[in-house]
Amino acid sequence: MEENIIHMMPAFCNHCKISVPWYLLYEPEEWISSEGIPLKYYSVTAVCDKCDNEVYVPQVNDWNVEHRERLYKKFGGHYGTS
């Protein structure tokens, strides 16, 4: 995914109440694996180009989920463990 590129496929902005172009914002995230390993990654957020509020884009959500799952598997993390 590319940062700071305006995507022309519109997404609905709940704040603007219209379909809008959007861009990606990369935000650092961190969590501790079940083995106690600190893992850092970047989550991606779709942002309205008009008001800078977050908009929901299914493909961006899917990318975040798949990215976290790959990291969990790579570092031996498991869902549902404490």
C-alpha positions as CSV (number, residue, x, y, z in Angstrom):
1,M,0.0,0.0,0.0
2,E,1.2,3.5,-0.8
3,E,1.2,6.4,1.6
4,N,-0.1,9.9,0.8
5,I,-1.7,8.9,-2.5
6,I,-5.3,10.0,-2.9
7,H,-7.5,7.1,-3.9
8,M,-10.2,7.9,-6.4
9,M,-12.4,5.0,-5.5
10,P,-14.6,6.9,-3.0
11,A,-15.4,5.8,0.6
12,F,-18.3,7.1,2.6
13,C,-17.3,9.6,5.3
14,N,-19.6,9.5,8.3
15,H,-18.5,13.0,9.2
16,C,-19.0,14.6,5.8
17,K,-22.0,12.4,5.0
18,I,-20.8,11.9,1.4
19,S,-18.6,9.6,-0.6
20,V,-15.1,11.1,-0.7
21,P,-11.6,10.4,-2.0
22,W,-9.3,9.1,0.8
23,Y,-5.6,8.6,1.6
24,L,-3.6,6.2,3.7
25,L,-2.1,7.0,7.1
26,Y,0.5,4.7,8.5
27,E,0.5,4.5,12.3
28,P,3.1,2.6,14.5
29,E,1.6,-0.2,16.6
30,E,3.1,-2.5,19.2
31,W,1.9,-5.6,21.1
32,I,3.5,-8.4,23.1
33,S,3.4,-11.9,21.7
34,S,2.3,-14.8,23.8
35,E,6.1,-15.6,24.2
36,G,6.7,-12.1,25.6
37,I,8.3,-10.8,22.4
38,P,7.5,-7.1,21.7
39,L,6.3,-6.8,18.1
40,K,6.2,-3.5,16.2
41,Y,4.4,-2.9,12.9
42,Y,2.5,-0.2,11.1
43,S,-1.3,-0.3,10.9
44,V,-2.9,1.5,7.9
45,T,-5.9,3.8,8.3
46,A,-8.0,5.2,5.4
47,V,-8.6,8.9,6.0
48,C,-11.1,11.3,4.3
49,D,-9.4,13.7,2.0
50,K,-11.9,16.4,2.9
51,C,-12.0,16.4,6.7
52,D,-9.1,14.0,7.8
53,N,-11.4,11.7,9.7
54,E,-11.1,7.9,9.4
55,V,-13.2,6.2,6.8
56,Y,-13.9,2.5,6.5
57,V,-12.4,0.8,3.4
58,P,-12.8,-3.0,3.5
59,Q,-9.5,-3.6,1.6
60,V,-7.5,-1.6,4.1
61,N,-9.2,-3.4,7.0
62,D,-8.4,-6.8,5.3
63,W,-4.7,-5.7,4.8
64,N,-4.4,-4.9,8.5
65,V,-5.9,-8.2,9.6
66,E,-3.7,-10.2,7.2
67,H,-0.6,-8.3,8.2
68,R,-1.2,-9.0,11.9
69,E,-1.9,-12.6,11.3
70,R,1.4,-13.0,9.3
71,L,3.3,-11.4,12.2
72,Y,1.6,-13.7,14.7
73,K,2.5,-16.8,12.7
74,K,6.0,-15.6,12.0
75,F,6.8,-15.0,15.7
76,G,4.8,-18.0,17.1
77,G,1.9,-16.0,18.6
78,H,-1.4,-17.5,19.0
79,Y,-4.9,-16.0,19.3
80,G,-6.7,-16.6,22.5
81,T,-3.7,-17.3,24.7
82,S,-2.8,-15.3,27.8
